[in-house]
Amino acid sequence: MKRKCLYAAAFLLFLAAGVFLLYPKGQEVLHAFQDKKQIEDFQQQAETAEDSRELLSRMEAYNQRLTEEGQKEISDAWSYGGDAFQMEDSGLEEGMIGYLTIPAMEVELPLYVGASEENLQKGAAVLAETSMPVGGASTNCVIAGHRGYKGIPMFREIEALQPGDRIKITNPWETLEYEVVKFIVTSPDDVQVIKIVPGADLVTLITCHPYTLNYERYVVFCVRVQEGEEPEEEQKTEGQQEEENAREIPEIAGYQSLPYESSREEIRREKTLNCGGLAVYTAAGILLLLSFLVRRKKAGRKPHGRGME
């Protein structure tokens, strides 16, 4: 009886360890499935939304107002406060305005209007008092994302982005393509980095930094490229890229970064530990199963008695 209790306790402990180790990967797989479903639903809704053109006109007017009146309500580059653009009667559910595709980060995320905590748990979100993701001169659509959330990567791999990489925003009307030109680390109260740059068509990605500590902000500036425009094959050094940015958009090139502390090693260590834990768990599971089978086989054997003479 005592031995059976020990086996039961070991089995329960094994199951608990499995839940703990597999939870992050399970969350990642589940969220990827949900993201794909959300994007497919959005594509269908965008095709049938009756007032989509009226929505586009309202968004363009909103962007123009921000340019003319200034982004007066911005007080924190990571603030959830303030009302974003109103999406009522848009024909699009849950405030989703499109989706964000970042090949270098291997992510495709639903894009929501308003960086509420609810929206940030589901995908990426456009910050209030920044431009809607429809492009145009003198716009800066600032998109926030968690640096990982309950095992879901989201913007965790943002440091993989380098100047020249492309990102895409698909809204109900078209797909806009942007090229990464610069990244910096800044403080949460540095609102200048999310301001509109006169004449420029920008997307700015923003997330917490360093990974798991989150006391700074990691900011990636992206400039609109025309459809069909190919990236230059010549590889530029960081200094050459800075000089080119300075010629094209002086305001962006002039942003100064805080001392940059890379989170890549911390992310790599976390992945290694997760993989190592799963390997140990798998090995332990195999040993436990073999032990159970061997003992069951032994228990099933009957002692051989002498035959009758």
C-alpha positions in Angstrom: 0.0 0.0 0.0 2.8 2.4 0.9 4.6 1.7 -2.4 1.4 2.5 -4.3 1.0 5.8 -2.5 4.6 6.7 -3.4 4.0 5.8 -7.0 0.8 7.9 -7.0 2.7 10.9 -5.5 5.5 10.6 -8.0 3.0 10.5 -10.8 1.1 13.6 -9.6 4.4 15.4 -9.1 5.4 14.4 -12.7 2.1 15.8 -14.0 2.5 19.1 -12.1 6.0 19.5 -13.5 4.7 18.9 -17.0 2.0 21.6 -16.6 4.7 24.0 -15.3 7.1 23.3 -18.1 4.7 23.0 -21.0 2.5 26.0 -20.1 4.6 28.7 -21.9 4.8 26.7 -25.1 1.2 25.7 -24.9 0.2 29.4 -24.5 2.4 30.3 -27.5 0.8 27.7 -29.7 -2.7 28.6 -28.5 -2.2 32.3 -29.0 -0.8 31.7 -32.5 -3.9 29.8 -33.4 -6.1 32.5 -31.9 -4.2 35.2 -33.8 -4.6 33.4 -37.1 -8.3 33.0 -36.5 -8.6 36.7 -35.5 -6.8 37.7 -38.7 -9.0 35.5 -40.9 -12.1 36.9 -39.3 -10.9 40.4 -39.8 -10.2 39.7 -43.5 -13.8 38.5 -43.9 -15.2 41.5 -42.0 -13.1 44.0 -44.0 -14.6 42.6 -47.2 -18.2 43.1 -46.1 -17.9 46.2 -43.8 -20.5 48.6 -45.3 -19.1 51.8 -43.8 -15.4 51.0 -44.4 -14.8 54.0 -46.7 -16.5 56.3 -44.2 -14.2 54.9 -41.5 -11.2 55.6 -43.7 -12.3 59.2 -44.1 -12.8 59.6 -40.3 -9.3 58.2 -39.7 -7.7 60.5 -42.2 -9.5 63.5 -40.6 -8.3 62.3 -37.2 -4.7 62.1 -38.4 -5.0 65.6 -39.9 -6.4 67.0 -36.6 -3.4 65.5 -34.7 -1.0 67.2 -37.2 -2.7 70.6 -37.1 -3.5 70.7 -33.3 -0.6 68.8 -32.0 -0.6 65.7 -29.7 -1.7 67.6 -26.6 -2.9 64.7 -24.5 0.3 62.7 -24.6 1.9 62.6 -21.2 3.7 59.3 -21.1 5.2 57.3 -24.0 3.6 54.1 -22.5 0.4 55.6 -21.1 -2.8 53.6 -21.5 -4.8 56.8 -20.6 -6.7 58.9 -23.1 -9.4 58.0 -25.5 -8.1 56.6 -28.8 -10.0 56.9 -32.1 -13.6 55.7 -31.7 -14.3 52.5 -33.6 -18.1 52.2 -33.0 -20.2 51.4 -36.1 -17.1 50.5 -38.1 -18.3 47.0 -38.9 -15.1 45.7 -37.4 -15.3 43.8 -34.2 -13.4 44.3 -30.9 -11.6 47.5 -32.1 -9.3 45.5 -34.5 -8.1 47.7 -37.3 -5.8 45.2 -39.1 -2.8 43.1 -38.4 1.0 43.7 -38.1 3.5 41.4 -39.9 7.2 41.4 -38.9 9.2 38.7 -40.7 12.4 39.4 -38.8 10.6 38.7 -35.5 8.5 35.8 -37.0 5.3 37.3 -35.7 1.9 38.3 -37.2 -0.3 40.0 -34.6 -3.8 41.5 -34.6 -3.7 45.3 -34.4 -6.1 47.1 -32.2 -7.0 50.7 -31.7 -6.2 51.9 -28.1 -3.5 50.5 -26.0 -5.7 49.3 -23.2 -4.4 46.4 -21.1 -7.2 44.2 -22.7 -6.0 45.0 -26.2 -2.3 44.5 -25.3 -3.1 41.0 -24.0 -4.6 40.1 -27.4 -2.0 41.6 -29.7 -0.4 44.9 -30.7 -2.2 48.3 -30.2 -2.1 51.8 -31.5 -1.4 54.4 -28.8 -3.9 57.1 -28.1 -3.1 60.5 -29.6 -0.9 59.0 -32.3 -1.9 58.5 -36.0 -4.2 55.8 -37.2 -2.5 53.1 -39.4 -3.6 54.4 -42.8 -0.3 56.1 -43.8 0.1 59.6 -45.3 2.5 62.6 -44.9 2.9 63.9 -41.3 1.7 60.7 -39.6 3.3 58.6 -37.0 1.4 55.5 -36.0 2.9 54.4 -32.7 2.3 50.7 -32.0 2.8 49.2 -28.5 3.3 45.5 -27.6 4.2 43.6 -24.5 7.7 42.2 -24.3 6.2 38.8 -24.0 3.1 37.9 -22.1 2.4 34.6 -20.2 4.6 32.7 -22.6 3.4 34.5 -25.7 6.3 36.2 -27.6 4.6 39.3 -29.0 7.4 41.9 -29.1 9.9 39.8 -27.2 12.3 39.5 -30.2 12.2 43.2 -31.1 16.0 43.5 -30.9 16.2 41.2 -33.9 15.0 44.2 -36.0 17.9 46.0 -37.8 17.9 49.0 -40.2 16.7 47.8 -43.6 14.2 45.2 -42.3 10.6 45.5 -43.4 7.4 45.5 -41.5 3.8 45.5 -42.9 0.5 46.8 -41.7 -2.6 45.4 -43.3 -5.7 47.6 -42.7 -9.2 47.1 -44.3 -8.1 48.9 -47.5 -4.5 48.1 -48.2 -1.2 46.7 -47.0 1.4 49.4 -46.0 5.1 48.6 -45.9 7.7 50.3 -43.8 11.4 50.0 -43.4 13.3 50.1 -40.1 15.7 53.0 -40.0 16.7 53.4 -36.4 16.2 52.0 -32.9 16.9 53.6 -29.5 16.4 53.0 -25.8 14.6 55.8 -23.9 12.8 56.6 -20.6 9.0 56.1 -20.3 8.5 59.9 -20.0 10.3 60.7 -23.3 7.2 61.6 -25.3 9.3 63.3 -28.1 10.0 59.9 -29.7 6.3 59.2 -30.4 5.6 62.7 -31.9 4.6 63.3 -35.5 7.5 64.4 -37.7 6.4 67.0 -40.3 6.2 65.5 -43.8 7.2 62.0 -42.7 5.1 58.8 -43.0 6.2 56.8 -39.9 5.4 53.7 -37.9 7.0 53.5 -34.4 7.2 50.3 -32.5 7.5 50.6 -28.7 7.9 48.0 -25.9 9.4 47.6 -22.5 13.1 47.1 -21.9 15.3 45.4 -20.6 13.5 42.1 -20.9 11.6 41.2 -17.7 12.9 44.4 -15.9 10.9 46.9 -18.0 12.1 50.2 -16.5 13.0 51.6 -20.0 11.4 51.7 -23.4 12.8 50.1 -26.6 11.7 52.2 -29.7 12.0 51.3 -33.4 11.5 53.9 -36.1 10.2 52.8 -39.5 9.7 54.9 -42.6 7.1 54.2 -45.4 8.4 52.6 -48.6 6.5 52.6 -51.8 4.9 49.4 -53.1 7.4 47.3 -55.1 10.4 49.3 -53.8 13.2 46.8 -53.1 15.6 47.3 -50.2 19.1 48.2 -51.3 21.5 45.2 -51.6 24.5 47.2 -50.4 25.0 46.6 -46.7 25.5 49.8 -44.7 27.3 50.2 -41.5 25.4 51.7 -38.6 27.2 55.0 -39.0 26.4 55.2 -42.7 22.7 54.4 -41.9 22.7 57.2 -39.3 24.0 59.6 -41.9 21.4 58.6 -44.4 18.7 59.0 -41.8 20.0 62.4 -40.9 19.6 63.5 -44.6 16.1 62.1 -44.9 14.6 62.7 -41.5 16.8 64.9 -39.2 14.4 64.6 -36.3 14.7 60.8 -36.1 18.4 60.7 -36.7 18.9 63.2 -33.8 17.1 61.1 -31.2 19.7 60.1 -28.6 19.6 56.6 -27.0 20.2 55.8 -23.4 23.0 53.4 -22.8 21.9 50.2 -24.5 21.8 47.0 -22.5 21.0 44.1 -24.8 18.4 41.6 -23.6 19.3 38.9 -26.1 21.4 36.9 -23.7 18.6 36.9 -21.1 16.1 35.7 -23.8 18.6 33.1 -25.0 19.2 31.8 -21.5 15.4 31.6 -20.9 14.9 29.6 -24.0 17.8 27.3 -23.1 16.4 26.7 -19.7 13.0 25.9 -21.1 14.4 23.5 -23.7 16.7 21.9 -21.0 13.7 21.5 -18.6 11.6 19.9 -21.3 14.5 17.5 -22.2 14.9 16.5 -18.5 11.2 16.1 -18.1 10.9 13.9 -21.2 13.8 11.7 -20.0 12.2 11.5 -16.5 8.9 10.5 -18.1 10.6 7.7 -20.1 12.4 6.4 -17.0 9.2 6.5 -15.0 7.3 4.7 -17.7 10.0 2.0 -18.1 10.1 1.5 -14.3 6.3 1.1 -14.2 6.4 -1.4 -17.0 9.2 -3.5 -15.5 7.5 -3.6 -12.1 4.2 -4.5 -13.6 5.9 -7.3 -15.6 7.5 -8.7 -12.4 4.3 -8.5 -10.5 2.5 -10.5 -13.2 4.9 -13.4 -13.0 3.7 -16.3 -10.9 6.2 -18.5 -8.9 6.9 -21.8 -10.5 6.1 -24.7 -8.3 7.3 -28.3 -8.8 5.1 -30.5 -10.9 3.4 -33.6 -9.5 5.4 -36.7 -9.6 
